[in-house]
Amino acid sequence: WMNCCTYPIYRDTFTVNPYSYLVFRFKANNPGIWMLHCHNDWHLQVGMALLFIESSQLIKQYYLKNNLTNSIPKQCYHY
């Protein structure tokens, strides 16, 4: 949404065995809100997902610059 050609979307999948975990490192250079999740629907239902926010200040500046603050939910009054 800000500059899709400079920061293309990357899609990667990792397999994590039962009762194990995964440690990964990545370069956080693609501003936005990204969802990390499992591809099993029932895992999502029990909370096995998270949102990763990269460059929250850039996102805020984008919303303010483009007068999009009306689209921010009422719950985010401190935004």
Secondary structure by P-SEA (a helix, b strand, c coil): ccccccccbbbbbbbbcccbbbbbbbccccccbbbbbbccaaaaaaccbbbbbcaaaaaaaaaaaaccccccccccccc
